[in-house]
Amino acid sequence: MLTSLQSDKSIPLLRFWTRRYAGVLIAILIILGIIAGVLLKVNQNQQSFQILQARAEQLSDSYIRAIDIIQSQPNFQQDQLPITPAAPSTPAIATEVARPVAQDFMQVFNEEGHNLVNFSSLDISISESLAKTPPTIESVLSGKKTKEKIEYKDATWLRVGMPLSKDGNVIGALYLSTPSPELFSENIETYGLLVLIILGIAFGGWLVIYHLSRKLILPLHQLTEAARKVSEGDYSPNLPSATKVKEAELQQLFSSFKIMTKRLQQLEQMRTDLLAGVSHELRTPVTSIRGMIQAVQGGIVTGETADQFLVTTLEEAKRMQKMVEDLLDFASLESSTVHGEFVLFPLWEVIEEVMQQVHSIEGFKDIEFDASPLIKPLKIVADRGQIKQILLNLLMNSAGAETTKITLSMTIEDKKLYLDILDNGKGIAEPEIPYIFERYYRGDSKRKKQQGLGLGLPLSRLLAEANNCELFLVSTSPHETIFRLMLPIE
């Protein structure tokens, strides 16, 4: 039973794979979401630096213009330029420079690195902390723009440095700082949309995976149910036609399964027929032997009648022995435990012996044999006894098909001898042709009633293979049948 082979921890195939597909899909989407978040943060920082740099460039231009305006005044004096550190309220500059936005912190340094201007709407403690001379001041005074991040009180500040140039000369440096934007709070809608997209893709992907897995598992489920029925003895399970399945692998699987079940059904039928045949074939001679021995022993028959009973009893015993030997020989040949004794002998002599043996059997005396086309001097290397057994089985098989004439002919081609056995019997029915070399197969119901276990042709084919020969059916019709034995020759 299939159910007895199942583990207690087993789960349905659909649930098993959809869970794993869904887990892999969700894991991939989470990784993609993290990557997207990191990229979003990097992009946001880049944009913040670009905006801050653009404002710094605008402020630096305003600062240079303010200096030009002051220097162009008639009463301009050199000490009006901010060449010493100044407070954020320095009137000469702060009133002329474009003011930063509310959270920006602006610093101006002269070419010697002294702080000239600090301007911000922030509280004075933060301004003083951020007003320290930046470590990149020398780089900015050399004409380079800088970008940096500053960690201050668990917060991140972005700061850009711009050189102040006039007439091609750097006369100072302008720094503009601003708090780094809180990525989550400022992009909560973007993150929310990203989460919704991930959830939507995950759910849609799971539905697709579930649908595809269900479609794939359906034929497997049908096969599982069919296998369960076969294990219970039902060899005709209900399966869809292989042509209705589009997948090539599943088509082949369905087709092979149907062939297998048909084969199992035939083997089961042959097994039943074998049991019935063996029971009948053995019970009948045993009953006959027992009855005749009891008749002789009890004095019911005497004289010549008693002698005839004993002769009949001996014949029945020989027939039983022959059936048992056939079964043993077949089993030995199947297990490859019987090996032939290969010798050189004339094939014609063996054929003559077989024809004489068939003629000596009651009921086969009137069969005509035509062996004139045979090549009599031809010799072959094989097991003489096994070749004789093959020919005897073939002639007995032909003789048992209501044959009146059997013709034997030989042809030689490519170092191979072809021996054809042709009879004018009733032939073999077309549905039976594929099974004539199956063990225990005895054909239609009329032939099943005849003696034999259905081992003649299967045994002959095994003997032929043991002698490096081939035995096969050439053709059959309601009027004739031709079997061919191919023997290798030197």
C-alpha positions in Angstrom: 0.0 0.0 0.0 1.3 3.4 -0.9 -0.1 5.0 2.3 2.0 2.7 4.4 5.2 4.0 2.7 4.4 7.6 3.5 6.3 9.3 6.3 4.4 10.8 9.2 6.1 14.2 8.5 5.3 14.3 4.8 3.4 17.2 3.5 1.5 17.7 0.2 3.8 18.6 -2.8 1.8 21.8 -3.6 2.1 23.1 0.0 5.8 22.1 0.1 6.9 24.0 -3.0 4.6 27.0 -2.8 5.9 27.7 0.7 9.5 27.5 -0.5 8.8 29.5 -3.6 7.1 32.1 -1.5 9.9 32.2 1.0 12.5 32.6 -1.7 10.4 35.3 -3.5 9.9 37.3 -0.2 13.6 37.0 0.6 14.6 38.3 -2.8 12.1 41.2 -2.6 13.3 42.2 0.9 16.9 42.2 -0.4 15.8 44.3 -3.3 13.9 46.7 -1.0 17.0 47.1 1.2 19.1 47.8 -1.9 16.5 50.3 -3.1 16.5 52.0 0.3 20.3 52.3 0.3 20.3 53.7 -3.2 17.5 56.1 -2.3 19.5 57.3 0.7 22.7 57.8 -1.4 20.7 59.6 -4.1 19.1 61.8 -1.5 22.5 62.7 0.0 23.8 63.5 -3.4 20.9 65.7 -4.2 21.2 67.4 -0.8 24.9 68.1 -1.5 24.1 69.4 -5.0 21.4 71.8 -3.6 23.7 72.9 -0.8 26.5 73.5 -3.3 24.3 75.5 -5.6 23.2 77.7 -2.6 26.9 78.1 -1.6 27.8 79.2 -5.1 25.0 81.8 -5.0 26.1 83.0 -1.6 29.8 83.2 -2.7 28.8 85.3 -5.7 26.7 87.6 -3.5 29.6 88.0 -1.1 32.0 89.0 -3.9 29.4 91.5 -5.3 29.0 93.0 -1.8 32.7 93.5 -1.5 32.7 95.2 -5.0 29.9 97.4 -3.9 31.7 98.5 -0.7 35.0 99.1 -2.5 33.2 101.3 -5.1 31.8 103.7 -2.5 33.5 107.2 -2.5 34.3 107.2 1.1 35.6 103.6 1.1 38.4 102.9 3.6 40.4 99.7 3.7 39.5 99.0 7.3 35.9 98.5 6.2 36.8 95.2 4.6 36.3 92.3 7.1 39.9 91.2 7.5 39.5 90.3 11.2 37.1 87.9 12.8 33.7 89.3 13.0 30.4 88.5 14.7 27.4 87.3 12.7 26.0 90.8 12.9 28.8 92.5 10.9 26.7 95.2 9.2 29.1 95.9 6.3 28.6 92.4 4.9 25.6 90.7 6.4 23.2 93.3 5.0 24.5 92.9 1.5 24.9 89.1 1.3 22.0 86.9 0.2 20.8 85.3 3.4 20.9 81.5 3.8 17.7 79.6 4.5 16.6 79.2 8.1 18.6 76.1 9.0 21.7 76.9 7.0 24.9 78.0 8.7 27.3 80.1 6.7 30.9 80.8 7.4 33.4 83.0 5.5 37.2 82.8 5.9 39.8 85.1 4.5 42.8 83.9 2.5 44.8 83.5 5.8 42.1 81.1 7.2 40.7 83.6 9.7 36.9 83.4 10.3 35.2 86.6 9.1 31.5 85.8 9.1 29.3 83.4 10.9 25.6 83.7 10.0 22.8 81.4 11.1 19.4 81.5 12.7 20.4 78.6 14.9 21.1 79.0 18.6 24.5 80.4 19.5 25.8 77.2 21.1 25.4 75.2 17.9 26.9 78.1 15.9 29.9 78.3 18.1 30.5 74.5 17.9 30.1 74.5 14.1 32.1 77.7 13.7 35.4 76.0 14.3 37.8 76.2 11.4 37.1 73.3 9.0 40.0 70.8 8.4 39.5 71.3 4.7 40.2 75.0 4.7 43.6 74.7 3.0 42.1 72.6 0.2 39.3 75.2 -0.4 41.8 78.1 -0.3 43.8 76.3 -3.0 40.8 76.6 -5.3 39.0 73.2 -4.7 35.4 72.6 -3.7 34.8 70.2 -0.8 32.0 68.1 0.5 31.9 66.6 4.0 29.6 65.2 6.7 29.8 66.3 10.3 28.4 64.3 13.2 27.1 66.6 15.9 24.8 65.7 18.8 23.5 62.5 17.2 22.8 64.4 14.0 24.5 64.5 10.7 25.3 67.8 9.0 26.3 68.4 5.4 28.9 71.0 4.7 30.3 72.3 1.4 33.3 74.6 0.9 33.5 77.1 -1.9 36.6 79.2 -2.8 35.9 82.9 -3.1 37.6 84.1 -6.3 38.1 87.6 -7.5 39.9 88.5 -10.7 41.2 84.9 -10.8 42.6 85.0 -7.3 41.3 83.2 -4.2 40.6 85.7 -1.6 38.8 83.5 0.9 36.5 80.5 1.5 32.8 80.2 2.1 31.4 77.2 4.0 27.7 76.4 4.1 26.3 73.8 6.4 22.9 72.3 6.8 21.3 69.5 8.8 21.1 66.2 6.8 17.5 65.5 5.9 15.8 62.7 7.8 15.4 60.2 5.0 12.5 58.3 6.4 10.5 61.2 7.6 10.9 63.3 4.5 10.4 60.3 2.2 7.7 58.4 4.1 5.4 58.5 1.1 8.2 57.0 -1.1 8.9 54.3 1.4 5.3 53.5 1.8 4.9 53.2 -1.9 8.0 51.0 -2.1 6.6 48.7 0.6 3.2 48.5 -1.1 5.0 47.6 -4.4 7.0 44.9 -2.7 3.9 43.5 -1.0 2.0 43.6 -4.3 4.8 41.9 -6.2 5.1 39.3 -3.5 1.4 38.5 -3.5 1.2 38.5 -7.3 4.2 36.3 -7.5 2.8 33.9 -5.0 -0.4 33.6 -6.9 1.5 32.9 -10.1 3.7 30.3 -8.4 0.6 28.7 -6.8 -1.2 28.5 -10.0 1.7 27.1 -12.0 2.6 24.6 -9.2 -1.0 23.5 -9.0 -1.1 22.9 -12.7 2.1 21.0 -12.6 1.2 18.9 -9.6 -2.3 18.0 -10.9 -1.0 15.3 -13.3 1.4 14.0 -10.6 -1.5 13.7 -8.3 -3.4 11.8 -10.9 -0.4 9.5 -11.4 -0.2 9.0 -7.6 -3.8 8.1 -7.4 -3.4 5.7 -10.4 -0.3 4.1 -8.7 -2.4 3.6 -5.6 -5.1 1.8 -7.5 -2.5 -0.3 -9.3 -1.0 -1.3 -6.0 -4.5 -2.4 -4.9 -4.9 -4.6 -8.0 -6.8 -2.2 -10.3 -4.8 -2.2 -13.5 -7.2 0.1 -15.4 -6.8 3.5 -13.6 -8.5 6.5 -15.0 -5.8 8.7 -16.5 -6.2 11.5 -19.1 -5.0 10.9 -22.6 -1.3 11.7 -23.2 -2.3 13.8 -26.1 -4.2 16.2 -23.8 -1.0 16.9 -21.9 1.2 19.6 -23.6 4.4 19.0 -21.7 6.6 16.4 -23.5 8.0 14.9 -20.3 4.5 14.4 -18.8 3.3 13.0 -22.1 6.0 10.4 -22.0 5.3 9.7 -18.3 1.6 9.2 -18.9 2.3 7.0 -21.9 4.9 4.9 -20.1 2.6 4.5 -17.1 -0.3 3.3 -19.3 2.0 0.9 -21.1 3.3 -0.3 -17.7 -0.3 -0.9 -16.3 -1.3 -2.7 -19.5 1.8 -4.8 -19.2 1.1 -5.5 -15.5 -2.5 -6.5 -16.4 -1.2 -8.9 -19.0 1.3 -10.4 -16.6 -1.3 -10.8 -14.0 -3.6 -12.5 -16.5 -0.7 -14.7 -17.6 0.0 -15.5 -13.9 -3.6 -16.5 -13.4 -3.6 -18.6 -16.5 -0.3 -20.2 -15.5 -1.7 -21.2 -12.1 -4.9 -22.6 -13.8 -2.8 -24.3 -16.5 -0.3 -25.8 -14.2 -3.0 -26.9 -11.8 -4.9 -28.5 -14.7 -1.9 -30.0 -16.4 -0.6 -31.6 -13.2 -3.9 -32.5 -11.6 -5.1 -34.4 -14.7 -2.1 -36.9 -15.0 -1.9 -37.3 -11.3 -5.6 -38.2 -11.1 -5.2 -40.5 -14.1 -2.1 -42.2 -12.7 -3.7 -42.6 -9.3 -6.9 -44.1 -10.8 -5.1 -46.6 -13.1 -2.7 -47.7 -10.4 -5.6 -48.3 -8.0 -7.4 -50.3 -10.7 -4.4 -52.5 -11.3 -3.7 -52.8 -7.6 -7.2 -53.6 -6.7 -7.5 -56.3 -9.5 -10.2 -54.4 -11.3 -8.2 -54.8 -14.5 -6.0 -57.8 -15.3 -3.9 -59.2 -18.1 -3.3 -57.1 -21.1 -5.6 -54.4 -19.9 -3.5 -54.0 -16.7 -0.3 -53.9 -18.8 -1.9 -51.2 -21.0 -2.8 -49.2 -17.8 0.8 -49.4 -16.6 2.0 -48.2 -20.0 -0.4 -45.3 -20.0 0.6 -44.5 -16.4 4.3 -44.4 -17.5 3.4 -42.0 -20.4 1.6 -39.7 -18.1 4.5 -39.7 -15.6 6.8 -38.8 -18.5 4.6 -35.9 -19.5 4.6 -34.6 -16.0 8.4 -34.9 -15.9 8.6 -33.0 -19.2 6.5 -30.1 -17.9 8.6 -29.9 -14.7 11.8 -30.0 -16.8 10.5 -27.2 -19.0 9.9 -25.0 -15.9 13.3 -25.8 -14.5 15.1 -25.2 -17.8 13.3 -21.9 -18.3 14.2 -20.7 -14.8 17.8 -21.8 -15.3 18.1 -20.0 -18.6 16.6 -16.8 -17.2 19.1 -16.8 -14.4 22.0 -17.6 -16.9 23.0 -20.7 -14.9 22.9 -23.1 -17.9 25.8 -23.0 -20.2 26.0 -24.8 -23.5 28.6 -27.3 -24.7 29.7 -25.9 -28.1 30.7 -28.5 -30.7 31.0 -28.7 -34.5 28.2 -30.9 -35.9 26.1 -31.2 -39.1 22.9 -29.3 -38.8 21.1 -31.6 -41.3 21.5 -34.6 -38.9 19.8 -32.7 -36.1 16.9 -31.6 -38.4 16.4 -35.2 -39.5 16.3 -36.4 -35.9 13.7 -33.8 -35.0 11.5 -34.6 -37.9 11.6 -38.3 -37.0 10.7 -37.5 -33.4 7.7 -35.4 -34.4 6.5 -38.1 -36.8 6.6 -40.6 -33.9 4.2 -38.6 -31.8 0.6 -39.7 -32.0 -1.5 -37.2 -34.0 1.5 -35.8 -36.0 2.2 -38.8 -38.2 0.4 -37.5 -41.2 2.3 -34.1 -41.3 4.4 -33.8 -44.5 7.9 -32.4 -44.2 9.6 -30.7 -47.1 13.3 -30.2 -46.4 14.7 -30.4 -50.0 16.2 -26.9 -50.1 18.5 -27.6 -47.1 22.2 -27.4 -47.5 23.1 -30.9 -46.1 26.9 -30.7 -45.8 26.7 -27.5 -43.7 28.1 -27.7 -40.2 27.7 -25.2 -37.3 29.3 -24.6 -33.9 26.7 -24.7 -31.1 25.2 -26.9 -28.4 23.7 -29.8 -30.2 21.1 -30.6 -27.6 19.9 -27.0 -27.3 19.6 -26.5 -31.1 17.7 -29.8 -31.3 15.3 -28.5 -28.5 14.8 -25.2 -30.4 13.9 -27.0 -33.6 11.7 -29.5 -31.8 9.7 -26.7 -30.1 9.3 -24.9 -33.4 8.1 -28.0 -35.3 5.8 -28.9 -32.5 4.4 -25.4 -32.4 3.7 -25.5 -36.2 2.3 -29.0 -36.0 -0.1 -28.0 -33.2 -1.7 -25.3 -35.4 -3.7 -27.7 -37.6 -0.8 -28.0 -40.1 -0.6 -30.5 -42.8 2.8 -29.5 -44.3 5.9 -28.0 -42.9 8.7 -26.6 -45.2 12.2 -26.0 -44.0 14.6 -23.8 -46.1 18.0 -22.3 -45.7 19.8 -19.2 -47.0 23.3 -17.9 -46.3 24.1 -14.2 -46.2 26.9 -12.2 -44.6 28.2 -15.2 -42.7 24.8 -15.9 -41.3 22.6 -18.9 -41.8 18.8 -18.3 -42.0 16.7 -21.4 -41.3 13.0 -20.8 -42.1 10.2 -23.0 -40.8 7.0 -22.5 -42.8 3.7 -24.2 -42.1 0.3 -24.0 -43.7 -1.6 -23.9 -40.4 -4.2 -21.4 -39.3 -1.6 -18.8 -38.3 -1.5 -16.5 -35.3 -4.2 -14.0 -34.5 -2.9 -10.4 -34.9 -3.6 -9.3 -31.2 -1.5 -12.3 -30.0 1.6 -11.6 -32.1 3.3 -9.2 -29.6 3.0 -11.9 -26.8 4.0 -15.1 -28.5 7.5 -15.0 -26.9 6.1 -14.2 -23.5 6.5 -16.9 -20.9 3.3 -18.8 -20.0 1.4 -17.2 -22.8 -0.8 -19.8 -24.6 -3.0 -17.8 -26.9 -6.7 -18.0 -27.4 -9.1 -20.0 -25.2 -9.1 -23.0 -27.6 -5.3 -23.4 -27.4 -5.4 -22.9 -23.6 -7.3 -26.1 -23.3 -4.4 -27.9 -25.1 -1.5 -29.4 -23.2 1.5 -27.2 -22.5 2.5 -24.3 -20.2 3.2 -21.7 -22.8 7.0 -22.0 -22.5 7.9 -23.5 -25.9 8.6 -20.3 -27.8 10.0 -18.3 -24.8 12.3 -21.3 -24.0 13.4 -21.6 -27.6 14.3 -17.8 -27.8 16.4 -18.1 -24.6 18.2 -21.2 -26.0 18.8 -19.3 -29.2 20.3 -16.4 -27.4 22.5 -18.8 -25.3 23.9 -20.1 -28.7 24.5 -16.6 -30.2 21.4 -17.1 -32.4 18.3 -15.1 -33.0 14.7 -16.4 -33.2 11.9 -14.3 -34.5 8.6 -14.4 -36.3 8.9 -13.4 -40.0 5.2 -13.4 -41.0 1.9 -14.9 -40.2 -1.6 -15.1 -41.8 -4.6 -17.4 -41.7 -2.9 -19.6 -44.2 0.8 -19.8 -43.2 3.3 -18.8 -40.6 7.1 -18.4 -40.9 9.5 -18.6 -38.0 13.2 -17.8 -38.7 16.3 -19.0 -36.8 19.4 -17.1 -37.5 22.7 -19.0 -36.8 26.2 -17.5 -37.2 28.6 -19.4 -39.3 32.3 -19.1 -40.0 
